[in-house]
């Protein structure tokens, strides 16, 4: 889909292919806080403002799906105080911004094993999921207690169980069928992955789904990631020729 996008920093409109699905690794919250002599938890709280800005920008640009890496299965290894802060953020974010999300017709969804999350986190996200269920705008996915290897293993076990029970045959298992057993079964694979914070790795995020995704990295720490930089990522994406392993045009 091509639509005109307004690039605030350069002050011009450009026409480009807008990614249908954008996945973001929101890295750098803790380092943002440490650079300012603040506890790491302060960086995670500041990161909420960046989430709000980017969700609004995605709505404005006509993005259909936005998936945010909010809490990974590996994040449990962090200090308890930091983990507790991160897991309170969905509740704080949704309490403050759910009316605005409703006004913009945003539909909220989660991917990951949310059963292990604290009750207050699960209650907040489940309420938001139910409240926004019938919205028809941007689908906002929060990857909570998510790890791609865990997701893939879970899918393999579910497929094996269905084969054992006669619901599925081995010959029916192809890439399309396998994808239906993943948390992301209801939406397309990401067209664009954005990672902030200067790192250039996937960190166990959507490993199956990112097979042909375009990557865009920035040194900006997540709380500093602006709408202008988001638009630059989309502009860069719009200039790429996605060949999916085929020859260039």
GURO-403024 format. One line per field, with one value per atom (N, C-alpha, C): x, y, z; atom name; residue in one letter; residue number from 0. Coordinates in steps of 0.05 Angstrom, whole numbers, plus 5000, padded with zeros to 4 digits. Layout:
BEGIN
c1: X,...
c2: Y,...
c3: Z,...
atom: CA,...
type: A,...
seq: NUM,...
This chain:
BEGIN
c1: 5017,5000,5018,5012,5027,5009,5019,5005,5026,5018,5037,5042,5067,5074,5088,5082,5095,5119,5142,5167,5173,5168,5169,5197,5218,5244,5253,5248,5255,5233,5209,5187,5176,5175,5163,5147,5130,5114,5130,5128,5139,5119,5121,5103,5119,5108,5123,5105,5116,5101,5101,5078,5076,5076,5093,5092,5065,5054,5029,5033,5055,5061,5089,5092,5118,5122,5145,5153,5176,5175,5195,5207,5234,5248,5256,5242,5245,5268,5292,5316,5328,5340,5355,5342,5321,5308,5327,5339,5357,5381,5393,5417,5409,5385,5376,5375,5365,5364,5392,5409,5436,5452,5449,5463,5455,5432,5422,5424,5438,5441,5416,5398,5372,5371,5354,5351,5339,5346,5337,5307,5293,5264,5253,5267,5259,5259,5278,5279,5255,5247,5224,5199,5196,5172,5173,5197,5199,5193,5198,5193,5163,5146,5117,5110,5123,5118,5125,5147,5154,5134,5123,5102,5079,5070,5047,5052,5076,5083,5083,5094,5097,5071,5054,5028,5012,5013,4999,5009,5036,5048,5040,5039,5031,5002,4985,4957,4956,4970,4970,4980,4999,5011,4995,4975,4959,4971,4990,5000,4977,4976,4954,4961,4986,4994,5020,5021,5046,5050,5073,5080,5104,5100,5121,5132,5158,5171,5173,5153,5149,5164,5163,5176,5182,5208,5216,5218,5219,5223,5250,5269,5295,5296,5277,5277,5272,5263,5260,5286,5309,5335,5344,5330,5338,5331,5342,5336,5306,5297,5268,5255,5268,5256,5251,5269,5266,5243,5243,5221,5194,5192,5167,5158,5177,5170,5159,5174,5166,5138,5132,5106,5083,5089,5068,5062,5080,5076,5052,5045,5021,4996,4995,4972,4972,4995,4996,4990,5001,4997,4968,4956,4928,4909,4914,4897,4897,4920,4922,4913,4917,4914,4892,4878,4858,4836,4826,4806,4816,4842,4853,4856,4864,4866,4839,4818,4791,4783,4789,4782,4795,4819,4833,4828,4808,4799,4821,4840,4862,4852,4860,4852,4877,4875,4897,4897,4921,4924,4951,4954,4979,4989,5016,5028,5048,5050,5067,5052,5066,5055,5047,5023,5016,5006,5003,4993,5013,5039,5059,5061,5049,5051,5035,5043,5027,4998,4981,4952,4946,4959,4952,4959,4980,4987,4967,4961,4942,4914,4906,4879,4878,4899,4899,4898,4915,4916,4891,4880,4856,4832,4831,4810,4812,4836,4841,4835,4843,4837,4807,4792,4763,4750,4760,4748,4751,4774,4780,4774,4762,4758,4745,4726,4711,4721,4744,4755,4767,4767,4775,4800,4814,4838,4863,4885,4911,4908,4921,4923,4949,4948,4971,4977,4998,5006,5027,5023,5043,5055,5081,5094,5103,5088,5091,5099,5121,5132,5134,5146,5149,5178,5181,5206,5201,5215,5208,5215,5236,5242,5221,5211,5190,5165,5159,5135,5137,5161,5164,5162,5174,5171,5142,5128,5100,5084,5090,5076,5081,5107,5114,5099,5097,5083,5053,5041,5013,5007,5025,5022,5024,5044,5048,5023,5012,4988,4965,4962,4939,4943,4968,4973,4967,4975,4970,4940,4924,4896,4880,4895,4882,4869,4874,4863,4879,4903,4922,4939,4947,4966,4993,5014,5041,5043,5030,5032,5019,5001,4988,5005,5027,5044,5063,5057,5075,5080,5093,5099,5074,5054,5029,5015,5014,5000,5016,5042,5058,5053,5051,5047,5020,5001,4975,4977,4999,5002,5018,5027,5042,5024,5035,5019,5009,5023,5018,5000,4985,4970,4950,4940,4918,4927,4953,4962,4987,4993,5015,5042,5062,5090,5098,5116,5125,5138,5132,5146,5172,5171,5194,5198,5224,5232,5249,5242,5257,5269,5295,5307,5322,5316,5330,5352,5369,5389,5416,5419,5446,5454,5438,5445,5434,5446,5438,5435,5416,5409,5379,5369,5340,5331,5349,5342,5317,5317,5296,5268,5267,5242,5232,5209,5195,5214,5229,5250,5238,5216,5202,5190,5177,5162,5180,5205,5222,5239,5231,5248,5253,5234,5238,5231,5234,5229,5252,5247,5268,5275,5301,5311,5319,5315,5323,5333,5358,5370,5377,5375,5382,5397,5415,5429,5412,5390,5373,5363,5365,5353,5323,5308,5279,5265,5270,5256,5261,5283,5290,5280,5268,5259,5235,5237,5216,5199,5177,5161,5177,5195,5211,5229,5241,5258,5241,5217,5199,5192,5187,5181,5205,5229,5253,5256,5249,5249,5230,5206,5186,5194,5207,5216,5238,5256,5277,5265,5246,5232,5219,5206,5192,5210,5236,5255,5268,5262,5274,5259,5273,5261,5261,5237,5235,5232,5251,5252,5245,5245,5237,5253,5279,5296,5297,5280,5280,5300,5300,5318,5307,5325,5317,5303,5285,5270,5287
c2: 4976,5000,5025,5044,5069,5091,5106,5130,5152,5178,5199,5201,5202,5204,5231,5243,5269,5265,5273,5270,5297,5298,5323,5336,5319,5330,5345,5332,5345,5363,5360,5378,5373,5348,5343,5318,5316,5291,5272,5247,5227,5205,5192,5170,5144,5125,5100,5077,5053,5029,5027,5028,5027,4998,4990,4962,4956,4933,4925,4918,4905,4896,4904,4919,4928,4915,4903,4892,4909,4915,4932,4919,4919,4911,4938,4943,4969,4968,4971,4967,4994,4994,5017,5033,5023,5037,5039,5017,5017,5035,5033,5050,5080,5086,5114,5125,5109,5117,5120,5100,5100,5124,5132,5156,5181,5180,5204,5200,5179,5174,5165,5153,5145,5114,5103,5074,5064,5040,5029,5030,5027,5027,5053,5075,5101,5101,5087,5086,5071,5049,5034,5051,5067,5084,5106,5117,5137,5125,5099,5086,5086,5089,5090,5113,5136,5159,5153,5138,5130,5111,5093,5075,5091,5111,5127,5142,5153,5168,5150,5127,5109,5096,5090,5080,5100,5125,5147,5150,5149,5151,5128,5104,5080,5083,5093,5097,5117,5139,5160,5150,5132,5122,5099,5089,5067,5039,5037,5010,4993,4968,4951,4936,4928,4912,4923,4927,4936,4917,4904,4884,4894,4897,4909,4887,4884,4865,4877,4870,4883,4870,4843,4828,4800,4793,4767,4746,4721,4699,4701,4714,4718,4741,4758,4782,4774,4750,4742,4741,4740,4738,4765,4786,4813,4816,4837,4841,4843,4832,4831,4858,4879,4905,4915,4910,4918,4902,4876,4859,4869,4874,4884,4909,4928,4953,4948,4932,4926,4914,4896,4883,4899,4922,4941,4961,4963,4982,4978,4953,4950,4961,4956,4966,4997,5009,5038,5050,5038,5048,5046,5023,5019,5036,5039,5056,5085,5094,5122,5127,5107,5112,5095,5078,5062,5078,5100,5116,5127,5136,5146,5124,5100,5078,5070,5072,5067,5087,5113,5134,5130,5117,5113,5084,5071,5044,5023,5026,5007,4981,4959,4933,4920,4913,4903,4872,4861,4832,4826,4802,4794,4769,4766,4741,4733,4707,4698,4681,4671,4655,4673,4685,4705,4692,4666,4654,4656,4659,4661,4690,4709,4736,4742,4763,4769,4775,4771,4774,4802,4823,4850,4856,4843,4847,4833,4808,4793,4807,4816,4828,4853,4870,4894,4889,4870,4865,4850,4832,4817,4836,4855,4875,4892,4900,4916,4900,4875,4858,4856,4851,4849,4875,4897,4923,4932,4924,4934,4913,4891,4868,4875,4893,4899,4923,4934,4956,4946,4964,4956,4970,4984,4998,4982,4996,4983,4961,4938,4917,4921,4926,4930,4905,4891,4867,4872,4864,4865,4836,4833,4808,4806,4791,4790,4762,4759,4733,4717,4729,4717,4709,4686,4676,4660,4665,4651,4621,4613,4585,4570,4582,4570,4568,4589,4589,4566,4563,4542,4514,4510,4484,4479,4499,4496,4488,4500,4493,4464,4456,4428,4408,4414,4396,4395,4418,4419,4404,4406,4391,4361,4354,4325,4314,4330,4321,4317,4336,4334,4310,4304,4281,4255,4254,4231,4226,4248,4246,4243,4242,4239,4263,4286,4311,4322,4311,4321,4298,4298,4278,4292,4276,4287,4300,4289,4301,4328,4335,4361,4383,4375,4395,4408,4432,4448,4474,4493,4519,4534,4533,4547,4535,4509,4496,4501,4500,4505,4533,4552,4580,4583,4566,4567,4559,4547,4538,4558,4580,4600,4621,4637,4658,4678,4681,4701,4691,4669,4657,4675,4695,4712,4737,4741,4764,4757,4773,4767,4771,4758,4762,4791,4800,4828,4835,4858,4868,4883,4895,4912,4907,4902,4901,4925,4939,4962,4954,4958,4954,4979,4989,5013,5004,5023,5017,5009,5008,5003,4974,4956,4927,4917,4896,4885,4855,4847,4819,4816,4792,4787,4781,4772,4767,4749,4727,4707,4718,4735,4749,4741,4728,4722,4709,4689,4678,4665,4652,4640,4662,4681,4701,4722,4725,4745,4735,4712,4700,4718,4735,4753,4782,4788,4815,4834,4859,4879,4889,4893,4903,4932,4946,4974,4979,4986,4989,5019,5027,5054,5054,5073,5076,5090,5102,5116,5097,5105,5089,5092,5072,5072,5097,5107,5131,5156,5155,5178,5173,5150,5144,5161,5176,5196,5188,5203,5199,5204,5225,5231,5207,5194,5171,5148,5145,5124,5128,5154,5160,5154,5159,5154,5124,5108,5079,5070,5082,5075,5085,5108,5119,5101,5092,5073,5047,5037,5012,5015,5038,5043,5043,5047,5048,5022,5002,4975,4958,4940,4922,4894,4886,4861,4838,4820,4799,4771,4767,4741,4719,4723,4703,4702,4718,4719,4739,4741,4760,4788,4808,4836,4844,4865,4873,4889
c3: 5000,5000,5000,4982,4981,4991,5010,5020,5024,5023,5029,5059,5067,5095,5099,5122,5128,5145,5135,5149,5164,5190,5205,5204,5205,5208,5182,5159,5134,5123,5135,5127,5100,5091,5065,5065,5045,5042,5024,5029,5011,5007,4984,4978,4980,4995,4999,5005,5003,5011,5041,5053,5082,5091,5110,5120,5132,5125,5137,5166,5172,5199,5207,5229,5239,5267,5271,5297,5308,5333,5346,5370,5372,5396,5410,5432,5446,5465,5455,5471,5480,5504,5513,5536,5548,5570,5594,5601,5625,5621,5597,5591,5591,5581,5581,5609,5628,5656,5668,5663,5675,5666,5641,5630,5645,5658,5673,5703,5711,5740,5754,5738,5749,5751,5768,5768,5741,5734,5708,5705,5727,5726,5715,5720,5709,5679,5667,5638,5626,5640,5630,5632,5653,5655,5633,5628,5607,5579,5576,5551,5543,5563,5557,5538,5542,5525,5496,5492,5465,5453,5469,5459,5449,5465,5458,5431,5429,5404,5380,5383,5359,5352,5371,5365,5349,5358,5343,5315,5312,5286,5268,5279,5263,5254,5271,5264,5241,5244,5224,5197,5196,5171,5159,5173,5162,5166,5185,5192,5204,5196,5205,5230,5234,5257,5268,5294,5308,5331,5331,5352,5368,5394,5411,5430,5430,5448,5476,5492,5518,5541,5541,5563,5552,5552,5541,5563,5554,5573,5587,5575,5587,5607,5606,5624,5653,5658,5686,5701,5685,5698,5709,5702,5712,5742,5755,5783,5788,5810,5816,5815,5826,5826,5797,5779,5752,5738,5743,5732,5742,5768,5779,5766,5761,5748,5720,5704,5677,5676,5694,5693,5704,5715,5723,5701,5681,5660,5642,5635,5619,5633,5659,5674,5674,5678,5679,5651,5631,5603,5596,5601,5592,5609,5634,5651,5641,5633,5624,5595,5578,5549,5536,5551,5538,5525,5537,5523,5497,5496,5471,5450,5459,5441,5429,5446,5437,5416,5421,5402,5375,5375,5350,5339,5351,5341,5342,5361,5364,5377,5367,5378,5391,5416,5432,5433,5430,5431,5445,5456,5468,5455,5454,5446,5467,5472,5493,5514,5533,5555,5578,5576,5596,5623,5623,5648,5671,5664,5685,5696,5683,5692,5717,5732,5756,5750,5769,5765,5755,5767,5760,5730,5721,5693,5675,5681,5665,5665,5688,5690,5673,5673,5657,5627,5618,5589,5580,5596,5588,5587,5605,5604,5578,5571,5547,5522,5522,5499,5494,5516,5514,5506,5518,5514,5485,5472,5445,5424,5432,5414,5387,5388,5363,5348,5357,5342,5315,5296,5269,5259,5276,5267,5272,5279,5283,5304,5298,5318,5332,5358,5375,5391,5385,5399,5419,5444,5464,5468,5462,5466,5495,5511,5540,5548,5563,5570,5544,5525,5498,5492,5481,5471,5446,5425,5400,5401,5413,5415,5431,5452,5468,5451,5435,5417,5397,5385,5365,5377,5400,5413,5421,5430,5437,5413,5390,5365,5357,5360,5353,5370,5396,5414,5408,5401,5394,5368,5349,5324,5329,5346,5352,5366,5384,5399,5379,5361,5341,5323,5315,5299,5314,5339,5356,5360,5361,5365,5339,5317,5291,5279,5291,5280,5256,5253,5233,5224,5198,5189,5184,5184,5180,5153,5133,5106,5104,5123,5123,5135,5147,5161,5141,5133,5116,5130,5116,5129,5137,5119,5125,5149,5150,5172,5198,5197,5221,5232,5214,5223,5238,5232,5245,5274,5282,5310,5326,5314,5328,5340,5359,5372,5351,5329,5309,5287,5291,5270,5257,5272,5262,5247,5243,5228,5211,5191,5173,5186,5175,5185,5182,5200,5198,5171,5161,5138,5146,5169,5178,5208,5215,5243,5250,5271,5281,5308,5311,5337,5345,5368,5379,5397,5406,5426,5416,5389,5378,5374,5385,5382,5356,5345,5319,5322,5337,5341,5345,5343,5345,5373,5390,5419,5422,5406,5409,5404,5384,5377,5349,5348,5322,5302,5310,5293,5268,5270,5247,5229,5242,5227,5213,5221,5209,5186,5175,5154,5130,5122,5100,5107,5132,5142,5136,5130,5127,5155,5160,5186,5185,5207,5209,5237,5241,5267,5272,5297,5304,5331,5334,5360,5381,5373,5392,5413,5438,5460,5458,5467,5462,5472,5496,5505,5487,5472,5454,5426,5420,5393,5387,5366,5359,5335,5331,5308,5282,5283,5259,5251,5271,5265,5255,5267,5257,5228,5221,5193,5175,5185,5169,5163,5184,5180,5159,5159,5139,5111,5110,5084,5073,5090,5081,5071,5086,5078,5051,5046,5021,4997,5001,4979,4973,4989,4986,4966,4953,4934,4947,4957,4970,4950,4949,4928,4938,4964,4976,4963,4959,4948,4918,4904,4875,4864,4838,4824,4827,4826,4827,4801,4803,4779,4760
atom: N,CA,C,N,CA,C,N,CA,C,N,CA,C,N,CA,C,N,CA,C,N,CA,C,N,CA,C,N,CA,C,N,CA,C,N,CA,C,N,CA,C,N,CA,C,N,CA,C,N,CA,C,N,CA,C,N,CA,C,N,CA,C,N,CA,C,N,CA,C,N,CA,C,N,CA,C,N,CA,C,N,CA,C,N,CA,C,N,CA,C,N,CA,C,N,CA,C,N,CA,C,N,CA,C,N,CA,C,N,CA,C,N,CA,C,N,CA,C,N,CA,C,N,CA,C,N,CA,C,N,CA,C,N,CA,C,N,CA,C,N,CA,C,N,CA,C,N,CA,C,N,CA,C,N,CA,C,N,CA,C,N,CA,C,N,CA,C,N,CA,C,N,CA,C,N,CA,C,N,CA,C,N,CA,C,N,CA,C,N,CA,C,N,CA,C,N,CA,C,N,CA,C,N,CA,C,N,CA,C,N,CA,C,N,CA,C,N,CA,C,N,CA,C,N,CA,C,N,CA,C,N,CA,C,N,CA,C,N,CA,C,N,CA,C,N,CA,C,N,CA,C,N,CA,C,N,CA,C,N,CA,C,N,CA,C,N,CA,C,N,CA,C,N,CA,C,N,CA,C,N,CA,C,N,CA,C,N,CA,C,N,CA,C,N,CA,C,N,CA,C,N,CA,C,N,CA,C,N,CA,C,N,CA,C,N,CA,C,N,CA,C,N,CA,C,N,CA,C,N,CA,C,N,CA,C,N,CA,C,N,CA,C,N,CA,C,N,CA,C,N,CA,C,N,CA,C,N,CA,C,N,CA,C,N,CA,C,N,CA,C,N,CA,C,N,CA,C,N,CA,C,N,CA,C,N,CA,C,N,CA,C,N,CA,C,N,CA,C,N,CA,C,N,CA,C,N,CA,C,N,CA,C,N,CA,C,N,CA,C,N,CA,C,N,CA,C,N,CA,C,N,CA,C,N,CA,C,N,CA,C,N,CA,C,N,CA,C,N,CA,C,N,CA,C,N,CA,C,N,CA,C,N,CA,C,N,CA,C,N,CA,C,N,CA,C,N,CA,C,N,CA,C,N,CA,C,N,CA,C,N,CA,C,N,CA,C,N,CA,C,N,CA,C,N,CA,C,N,CA,C,N,CA,C,N,CA,C,N,CA,C,N,CA,C,N,CA,C,N,CA,C,N,CA,C,N,CA,C,N,CA,C,N,CA,C,N,CA,C,N,CA,C,N,CA,C,N,CA,C,N,CA,C,N,CA,C,N,CA,C,N,CA,C,N,CA,C,N,CA,C,N,CA,C,N,CA,C,N,CA,C,N,CA,C,N,CA,C,N,CA,C,N,CA,C,N,CA,C,N,CA,C,N,CA,C,N,CA,C,N,CA,C,N,CA,C,N,CA,C,N,CA,C,N,CA,C,N,CA,C,N,CA,C,N,CA,C,N,CA,C,N,CA,C,N,CA,C,N,CA,C,N,CA,C,N,CA,C,N,CA,C,N,CA,C,N,CA,C,N,CA,C,N,CA,C,N,CA,C,N,CA,C,N,CA,C,N,CA,C,N,CA,C,N,CA,C,N,CA,C,N,CA,C,N,CA,C,N,CA,C,N,CA,C,N,CA,C,N,CA,C,N,CA,C,N,CA,C,N,CA,C,N,CA,C,N,CA,C,N,CA,C,N,CA,C,N,CA,C,N,CA,C,N,CA,C,N,CA,C,N,CA,C,N,CA,C,N,CA,C,N,CA,C,N,CA,C,N,CA,C,N,CA,C,N,CA,C,N,CA,C,N,CA,C,N,CA,C,N,CA,C,N,CA,C,N,CA,C,N,CA,C,N,CA,C,N,CA,C,N,CA,C,N,CA,C,N,CA,C,N,CA,C,N,CA,C,N,CA,C,N,CA,C,N,CA,C,N,CA,C,N,CA,C,N,CA,C,N,CA,C
type: X,X,X,X,X,X,X,X,X,X,X,X,X,X,X,X,X,X,X,X,X,X,X,X,X,X,X,X,X,X,X,X,X,X,X,X,X,X,X,X,X,X,X,X,X,X,X,X,X,X,X,X,X,X,X,X,X,X,X,X,X,X,X,X,X,X,X,X,X,X,X,X,X,X,X,X,X,X,X,X,X,X,X,X,X,X,X,X,X,X,X,X,X,X,X,X,X,X,X,X,X,X,X,X,X,X,X,X,X,X,X,X,X,X,X,X,X,X,X,X,X,X,X,X,X,X,X,X,X,X,X,X,X,X,X,X,X,X,X,X,X,X,X,X,X,X,X,X,X,X,X,X,X,X,X,X,X,X,X,X,X,X,X,X,X,X,X,X,X,X,X,X,X,X,X,X,X,X,X,X,X,X,X,X,X,X,X,X,X,X,X,X,X,X,X,X,X,X,X,X,X,X,X,X,X,X,X,X,X,X,X,X,X,X,X,X,X,X,X,X,X,X,X,X,X,X,X,X,X,X,X,X,X,X,X,X,X,X,X,X,X,X,X,X,X,X,X,X,X,X,X,X,X,X,X,X,X,X,X,X,X,X,X,X,X,X,X,X,X,X,X,X,X,X,X,X,X,X,X,X,X,X,X,X,X,X,X,X,X,X,X,X,X,X,X,X,X,X,X,X,X,X,X,X,X,X,X,X,X,X,X,X,X,X,X,X,X,X,X,X,X,X,X,X,X,X,X,X,X,X,X,X,X,X,X,X,X,X,X,X,X,X,X,X,X,X,X,X,X,X,X,X,X,X,X,X,X,X,X,X,X,X,X,X,X,X,X,X,X,X,X,X,X,X,X,X,X,X,X,X,X,X,X,X,X,X,X,X,X,X,X,X,X,X,X,X,X,X,X,X,X,X,X,X,X,X,X,X,X,X,X,X,X,X,X,X,X,X,X,X,X,X,X,X,X,X,X,X,X,X,X,X,X,X,X,X,X,X,X,X,X,X,X,X,X,X,X,X,X,X,X,X,X,X,X,X,X,X,X,X,X,X,X,X,X,X,X,X,X,X,X,X,X,X,X,X,X,X,X,X,X,X,X,X,X,X,X,X,X,X,X,X,X,X,X,X,X,X,X,X,X,X,X,X,X,X,X,X,X,X,X,X,X,X,X,X,X,X,X,X,X,X,X,X,X,X,X,X,X,X,X,X,X,X,X,X,X,X,X,X,X,X,X,X,X,X,X,X,X,X,X,X,X,X,X,X,X,X,X,X,X,X,X,X,X,X,X,X,X,X,X,X,X,X,X,X,X,X,X,X,X,X,X,X,X,X,X,X,X,X,X,X,X,X,X,X,X,X,X,X,X,X,X,X,X,X,X,X,X,X,X,X,X,X,X,X,X,X,X,X,X,X,X,X,X,X,X,X,X,X,X,X,X,X,X,X,X,X,X,X,X,X,X,X,X,X,X,X,X,X,X,X,X,X,X,X,X,X,X,X,X,X,X,X,X,X,X,X,X,X,X,X,X,X,X,X,X,X,X,X,X,X,X,X,X,X,X,X,X,X,X,X,X,X,X,X,X,X,X,X,X,X,X,X,X,X,X,X,X,X,X,X,X,X,X,X,X,X,X,X,X,X,X,X,X,X,X,X,X,X,X,X,X,X,X,X,X,X,X,X,X,X,X,X,X,X,X
seq: 0,0,0,1,1,1,2,2,2,3,3,3,4,4,4,5,5,5,6,6,6,7,7,7,8,8,8,9,9,9,10,10,10,11,11,11,12,12,12,13,13,13,14,14,14,15,15,15,16,16,16,17,17,17,18,18,18,19,19,19,20,20,20,21,21,21,22,22,22,23,23,23,24,24,24,25,25,25,26,26,26,27,27,27,28,28,28,29,29,29,30,30,30,31,31,31,32,32,32,33,33,33,34,34,34,35,35,35,36,36,36,37,37,37,38,38,38,39,39,39,40,40,40,41,41,41,42,42,42,43,43,43,44,44,44,45,45,45,46,46,46,47,47,47,48,48,48,49,49,49,50,50,50,51,51,51,52,52,52,53,53,53,54,54,54,55,55,55,56,56,56,57,57,57,58,58,58,59,59,59,60,60,60,61,61,61,62,62,62,63,63,63,64,64,64,65,65,65,66,66,66,67,67,67,68,68,68,69,69,69,70,70,70,71,71,71,72,72,72,73,73,73,74,74,74,75,75,75,76,76,76,77,77,77,78,78,78,79,79,79,80,80,80,81,81,81,82,82,82,83,83,83,84,84,84,85,85,85,86,86,86,87,87,87,88,88,88,89,89,89,90,90,90,91,91,91,92,92,92,93,93,93,94,94,94,95,95,95,96,96,96,97,97,97,98,98,98,99,99,99,100,100,100,101,101,101,102,102,102,103,103,103,104,104,104,105,105,105,106,106,106,107,107,107,108,108,108,109,109,109,110,110,110,111,111,111,112,112,112,113,113,113,114,114,114,115,115,115,116,116,116,117,117,117,118,118,118,119,119,119,120,120,120,121,121,121,122,122,122,123,123,123,124,124,124,125,125,125,126,126,126,127,127,127,128,128,128,129,129,129,130,130,130,131,131,131,132,132,132,133,133,133,134,134,134,135,135,135,136,136,136,137,137,137,138,138,138,139,139,139,140,140,140,141,141,141,142,142,142,143,143,143,144,144,144,145,145,145,146,146,146,147,147,147,148,148,148,149,149,149,150,150,150,151,151,151,152,152,152,153,153,153,154,154,154,155,155,155,156,156,156,157,157,157,158,158,158,159,159,159,160,160,160,161,161,161,162,162,162,163,163,163,164,164,164,165,165,165,166,166,166,167,167,167,168,168,168,169,169,169,170,170,170,171,171,171,172,172,172,173,173,173,174,174,174,175,175,175,176,176,176,177,177,177,178,178,178,179,179,179,180,180,180,181,181,181,182,182,182,183,183,183,184,184,184,185,185,185,186,186,186,187,187,187,188,188,188,189,189,189,190,190,190,191,191,191,192,192,192,193,193,193,194,194,194,195,195,195,196,196,196,197,197,197,198,198,198,199,199,199,200,200,200,201,201,201,202,202,202,203,203,203,204,204,204,205,205,205,206,206,206,207,207,207,208,208,208,209,209,209,210,210,210,211,211,211,212,212,212,213,213,213,214,214,214,215,215,215,216,216,216,217,217,217,218,218,218,219,219,219,220,220,220,221,221,221,222,222,222,223,223,223,224,224,224,225,225,225,226,226,226,227,227,227,228,228,228,229,229,229,230,230,230,231,231,231,232,232,232,233,233,233,234,234,234,235,235,235,236,236,236,237,237,237,238,238,238,239,239,239,240,240,240,241,241,241,242,242,242,243,243,243,244,244,244,245,245,245,246,246,246,247,247,247,248,248,248
